[in-house]
């Protein structure tokens, strides 16, 4: 079950205030592995989120502030497990606040003498995390970040993006992460881009403290992941905007890569790989055939290698397909949308078989009464349309075909 509510208030012509609340409760069976089934195991995932956003848009400046609270509870109960002592309950609380500001047409020095334009963005966030678990006890930490970025339009065809971010995590100290990128417009419809940057990712609470259930578990000894990433590519968008294509090549050199895999006891948990390389390319295309039908195709080649022992870490090939049909009906022009999205994965590590998955969704708006802005949206989705059961993890087939029914409205 999922519920969401949103209230928006226009304070004045430049200022808006949004309040959003979400609740999600997902109960399901956990069948375990094919070798060690757990037919009576159950898991309850419950999530509650509240956030408030204040945004102000001036002629040459935007300013946003957002505050949020998130609560996630995971309850796993397997009465058949050896030495059963009751359900495992894992609670995670997060509270935080973030802000950012963007200045358009920003100029260093005398504006009249400058022939280049800058778009300057800066901001930061601070958050507090606390976990309370029957398996791993209580833990808490403070985290935050500050950043600044400048998009510098040198000439009509050249622009440089330069940024610096400082990330702080109470458990792992802080890191400075710079990034610089270059864009050159060959024509109005074709551009080239390249970038290099340093990335830092601290382990999440799920990585560190995911409750142990015999099949999955966290690793409290993880270190942060640090990488230098390089990317170059080209992007084409025709004048009408109905045809898009993009080609990117990339490489990432990673130290202490956080990788989830089965350990020596068959438990799926994360660990650090001291040295890894991830490289590849991606092709993205999108075509609007008319006002009703849009298609997208994409392909990613990925060569992710553990440089210590030379093993493959990720699947090498991923093919994606999406089709969207859109129309409007009735005098109120109620939207009607059909989506089909899917992908195929091949060249998987550990001799796992290739697989494909497709999802389908139908959604329709209905106007309530005589007021055009009062609508209700009904949706019906089928996840895993063809009821495939591939093993995403060795020995653990995924959930079969699933049906979802949704209703939403705005007022």
Buried (B, 14 or more C-beta within 10 A) or exposed (E): EEEEEEEEEEEEEBBBBBEBBBBBEEEEEBBBBEEEEBEBBBBBBBBBBBBBBBBBEEEEBBBBBBBBBBBBBBBBBBEEBEEEEEBBBBBBBBBBBBBBBBBBBBBEEEEEEEEEBBBBBBBBBBBBBBBBBBBBEEBEBEBBBBBBBBBBBEEEBEBBBBBBBBBBBBBBEEBEBEBEBBBBBEEEBBBBBBBBBBBBBBBBBBBBBBBBBBBBBBBEEBBBBBBBBBBBBBBBBEEEEBBBBBBBBBBBBBBBBBBEBBEEEEEBBBBBBEEBBBBBBBBBBBBBEEEEBBBBBBBBBBBBBBBEEEBBBBBBBBBBBBBBEBBEEEEBEBBBBBBBBBBBBEBBBEEBEEBBBBBBBBBBBBBBEEEEEBBBBBBEBBBBBEEBEBBEBBBBBBEEEEEEEEEBEEE
